[in-house]
Amino acid sequence: MSTIQLPTDLSDRYASLADRLDGFDEPEDLAAYVLESTAAEIERGSGTDAGGDSADDDVVEDRLEQLGYLEK
C-alpha cells in the first residue's frame, strides 16, 4: 500500500470531516474512500465513451476542486 502525503490544510479539513462523518475513524480512511470513489466514477464514465463527455468531466473536475485536489 502506498502512502500519500496531504498538504496540512487539506489534512486538517479531512480530520474535521472524519470527526463529523460516521464510518471514518481517521482522516486517512476518508481520504482513501474519496480517492477510491473518484477513481470508480472516472472509470465508469470512460467505459464506453472513448471521447469522454465534457459535462461529466466538468462534474468530476468540480468535485476534485471542492475536495482540494484541483485549483482553477
GROMACS elastic network, one bead per residue, 0.5 to 0.9 nm:
[ bonds ]
;  ai    aj funct       b0    kb
    5     8     6  0.89255   500
    5    11     6  0.87349   500
    6     9     6  0.81683   500
    6    10     6  0.62319   500
    6    11     6  0.56407   500
    7    10     6  0.53835   500
    7    11     6  0.60523   500
    7    12     6  0.86131   500
    8    12     6  0.60608   500
    8    13     6  0.86052   500
    9    12     6  0.51410   500
    9    13     6  0.63216   500
    9    14     6  0.87702   500
   10    13     6  0.50099   500
   10    14     6  0.62099   500
   10    15     6  0.85686   500
   10    67     6  0.83003   500
   10    68     6  0.67773   500
   10    69     6  0.88668   500
   11    14     6  0.51010   500
   11    15     6  0.61323   500
   11    16     6  0.86575   500
   11    27     6  0.70826   500
   11    28     6  0.84539   500
   11    31     6  0.88474   500
   12    15     6  0.50314   500
   12    16     6  0.62525   500
   12    17     6  0.86406   500
   12    27     6  0.83134   500
   13    16     6  0.51564   500
   13    17     6  0.61710   500
   13    18     6  0.85362   500
   13    27     6  0.84975   500
   14    18     6  0.58759   500
   14    19     6  0.84899   500
   14    26     6  0.85132   500
   14    27     6  0.50240   500
   14    28     6  0.77699   500
   14    30     6  0.68727   500
   14    31     6  0.70223   500
   15    18     6  0.51386   500
   15    19     6  0.62988   500
   15    20     6  0.88451   500
   15    26     6  0.68426   500
   15    28     6  0.82062   500
   15    30     6  0.84957   500
   16    19     6  0.52791   500
   16    20     6  0.65579   500
   16    21     6  0.88876   500
   16    27     6  0.78851   500
   17    20     6  0.51127   500
   17    21     6  0.60668   500
   17    24     6  0.87496   500
   17    27     6  0.75947   500
   17    30     6  0.80908   500
   18    21     6  0.52226   500
   18    22     6  0.75441   500
   18    23     6  0.80829   500
   18    24     6  0.52525   500
   18    25     6  0.64816   500
   18    26     6  0.61642   500
   18    27     6  0.53733   500
   18    28     6  0.86739   500
   18    29     6  0.80298   500
   18    30     6  0.62137   500
   19    22     6  0.77604   500
   19    24     6  0.73089   500
   19    25     6  0.72202   500
   19    26     6  0.78572   500
   19    27     6  0.81401   500
   20    24     6  0.86881   500
   21    24     6  0.63735   500
   21    25     6  0.88494   500
   21    30     6  0.89680   500
   22    25     6  0.81025   500
   23    29     6  0.87542   500
   23    30     6  0.86323   500
   24    27     6  0.70769   500
   24    28     6  0.84884   500
   24    29     6  0.57950   500
   24    30     6  0.58569   500
   25    28     6  0.85213   500
   25    29     6  0.68661   500
   25    30     6  0.82469   500
   26    29     6  0.53135   500
   26    30     6  0.68691   500
   26    31     6  0.89415   500
   27    30     6  0.51572   500
   27    31     6  0.62111   500
   27    32     6  0.86498   500
   28    32     6  0.60782   500
   28    33     6  0.85270   500
   29    32     6  0.52144   500
   29    33     6  0.62399   500
   29    34     6  0.87254   500
   30    33     6  0.50494   500
   30    34     6  0.61756   500
   30    35     6  0.86233   500
   31    34     6  0.51342   500
   31    35     6  0.61515   500
   31    36     6  0.85431   500
   32    35     6  0.51820   500
   32    36     6  0.60532   500
   32    37     6  0.84911   500
   33    36     6  0.51507   500
   33    37     6  0.59934   500
   33    38     6  0.84427   500
   34    37     6  0.51491   500
   34    38     6  0.59994   500
   34    39     6  0.84917   500
   34    67     6  0.87074   500
   35    38     6  0.51542   500
   35    39     6  0.60785   500
   35    40     6  0.85656   500
   36    39     6  0.51576   500
   36    40     6  0.61436   500
   36    41     6  0.85886   500
   37    40     6  0.51169   500
   37    41     6  0.61155   500
   37    42     6  0.86277   500
   38    41     6  0.50423   500
   38    42     6  0.61711   500
   38    43     6  0.85501   500
   38    60     6  0.77525   500
   38    63     6  0.87288   500
   38    64     6  0.82696   500
   39    42     6  0.51416   500
   39    43     6  0.60877   500
   39    44     6  0.85834   500
   40    43     6  0.50384   500
   40    44     6  0.60804   500
   40    45     6  0.85901   500
   41    44     6  0.51882   500
   41    45     6  0.62878   500
   41    46     6  0.88081   500
   41    60     6  0.81392   500
   42    45     6  0.51615   500
   42    46     6  0.63411   500
   42    47     6  0.88930   500
   42    56     6  0.87385   500
   42    57     6  0.84353   500
   42    60     6  0.75385   500
   43    46     6  0.52302   500
   43    47     6  0.63030   500
   44    47     6  0.55373   500
   44    48     6  0.85109   500
   45    48     6  0.76009   500
   45    49     6  0.72743   500
   45    52     6  0.73469   500
   45    53     6  0.78442   500
   45    56     6  0.72966   500
   45    57     6  0.86649   500
   46    49     6  0.55232   500
   46    50     6  0.62329   500
   46    51     6  0.81719   500
   46    52     6  0.62252   500
   46    53     6  0.84717   500
   47    50     6  0.73100   500
   48    51     6  0.89566   500
   48    52     6  0.87467   500
   49    52     6  0.53507   500
   49    53     6  0.73143   500
   50    53     6  0.88303   500
   51    54     6  0.89101   500
   52    55     6  0.88421   500
   52    56     6  0.78035   500
   52    57     6  0.74064   500
   53    56     6  0.53254   500
   53    57     6  0.61748   500
   53    58     6  0.86578   500
   54    58     6  0.60277   500
   54    59     6  0.86025   500
   55    58     6  0.50883   500
   55    59     6  0.63728   500
   55    60     6  0.88044   500
   56    59     6  0.50483   500
   56    60     6  0.62660   500
   56    61     6  0.85471   500
   57    60     6  0.51710   500
   57    61     6  0.60397   500
   57    62     6  0.84708   500
   58    61     6  0.50381   500
   58    62     6  0.59604   500
   58    63     6  0.84857   500
   59    62     6  0.51174   500
   59    63     6  0.61585   500
   59    64     6  0.86337   500
   60    63     6  0.50588   500
   60    64     6  0.61182   500
   60    65     6  0.85048   500
   61    64     6  0.50843   500
   61    65     6  0.60688   500
   61    66     6  0.85904   500
   61    70     6  0.73667   500
   62    65     6  0.50350   500
   62    66     6  0.61919   500
   62    67     6  0.86652   500
   62    70     6  0.83758   500
   63    66     6  0.50325   500
   63    67     6  0.62475   500
   63    68     6  0.86719   500
   63    69     6  0.88043   500
   63    70     6  0.88925   500
   64    67     6  0.50457   500
   64    68     6  0.62519   500
   64    69     6  0.52148   500
   64    70     6  0.57274   500
   64    71     6  0.86629   500
   65    68     6  0.50410   500
   65    69     6  0.55753   500
   65    71     6  0.58179   500
   65    72     6  0.75254   500
   66    69     6  0.76548   500
   66    70     6  0.79357   500
   66    71     6  0.89324   500
   67    70     6  0.78457   500
   68    71     6  0.71872   500
